[in-house]
Amino acid sequence: MLQLIERCQKYVSGYKDYCQELYDNHIIYFRPTNPNSIDDNWFFRTKPWYDKKEKGLIEGQTISFHYWAIDDGKFIGEFQLRPQLTEKVLTDIGSIGYAVRVSEWGKGYGTEILRQGLLIAKKHGMEKVLLTINEENAVSIRVCEKLGGELQDTIEVYNKEEGNHLLRRYWINL
Ligand SMILES: CC(C)(COP(=O)(O)OP(=O)(O)OC[C@H]1O[C@@H](n2cnc3c(N)ncnc32)[C@H](O)[C@@H]1OP(=O)(O)O)[C@@H](O)C(=O)NCCC(=O)NCCS
């Protein structure tokens, strides 16, 4: 059974494999950690940064909570929650980031991660979340709409990975 858990040293090697798969497949819709930077000390080296990020103590960075998705001991994917509706959240990254390792696509994991993630968002006191999805990311659009996403609009945006593109903004009421 898939579970969203807090980041922990035990699953770092699975996390690295997951990042490697996204890198190797040139996935542009989600930016994982560079797998080459993940060594034996990575978890403890980066923990203070993630802790500060949760508390909003990193200047210029949106508050975010990071969860890892594990099924039967195997690293499957991740879920990120940004509880504040900042300008950056509204026009770029959205309230939620989620991804599944490429070798596990199409098995229902993405839907389950988002479903459980919405419950976490509710526990954080959120009443609605915004998903921002590249118009060409048909799979994420499908997952979002399945879980009740209502399209607000489509805007033109630019970022380094995706270039100029259309971004759909979906709200899910919790
Ligand atoms: C988006 C992502 C998390 C989905 O994960 P997944 O485990 O493959 O998703 P699921 O198996 O739960 O569901 C996929 C759905 O898309 C559908 N689908 C697959 N290919 C499709 C396509 N080309 N067009 C439309 N729908 C498609 C599937 O049929 C399924 O819907 P169904 O349950 O109604 O049959 C995964 O593709 C991923 O990690 N992508 C890269 C990161 C990313 O894009 N994150 C989201 C950023 S907004």
The ligand as a Gaussian input file, in Angstrom:
#p B3LYP/6-31G(d) Opt

LIG

0 1
 C        2.064000      12.900000     -13.843000
 C        2.522000      11.581000     -13.207000
 C        2.823000      11.829000     -11.728000
 C        1.413000      10.554000     -13.352000
 O        1.815000       9.371000     -12.690000
 P        1.205000       7.931000     -13.071000
 O        1.551000       7.031000     -11.946000
 O        1.663000       7.547000     -14.422000
 O       -0.369000       8.277000     -13.073000
 P       -1.586000       7.241000     -12.980000
 O       -1.140000       5.893000     -13.421000
 O       -2.182000       7.356000     -11.618000
 O       -2.650000       7.901000     -13.961000
 C       -2.328000       8.240000     -15.259000
 C       -3.624000       8.575000     -15.988000
 O       -3.307000       9.252000     -17.202000
 C       -3.891000       8.527000     -18.298000
 N       -3.033000       8.721000     -19.435000
 C       -1.891000       8.074000     -19.776000
 N       -1.393000       8.571000     -20.924000
 C       -2.214000       9.568000     -21.299000
 C       -2.229000      10.478000     -22.382000
 N       -1.280000      10.486000     -23.311000
 N       -3.245000      11.382000     -22.459000
 C       -4.216000      11.438000     -21.528000
 N       -4.259000      10.584000     -20.457000
 C       -3.269000       9.670000     -20.357000
 C       -3.965000       7.107000     -17.810000
 O       -4.883000       6.338000     -18.587000
 C       -4.401000       7.345000     -16.375000
 O       -5.776000       7.680000     -16.313000
 P       -6.893000       6.572000     -15.912000
 O       -6.610000       6.192000     -14.487000
 O       -8.174000       7.275000     -16.081000
 O       -6.700000       5.413000     -16.852000
 C        3.793000      11.016000     -13.923000
 O        3.539000      10.942000     -15.301000
 C        5.046000      11.864000     -13.704000
 O        5.767000      11.688000     -12.732000
 N        5.312000      12.782000     -14.655000
 C        6.501000      13.675000     -14.544000
 C        6.324000      14.699000     -13.440000
 C        5.055000      15.502000     -13.642000
 O        4.617000      15.759000     -14.749000
 N        4.472000      15.920000     -12.493000
 C        3.285000      16.737000     -12.505000
 C        3.628000      18.146000     -12.747000
 S        2.171000      19.155000     -12.828000

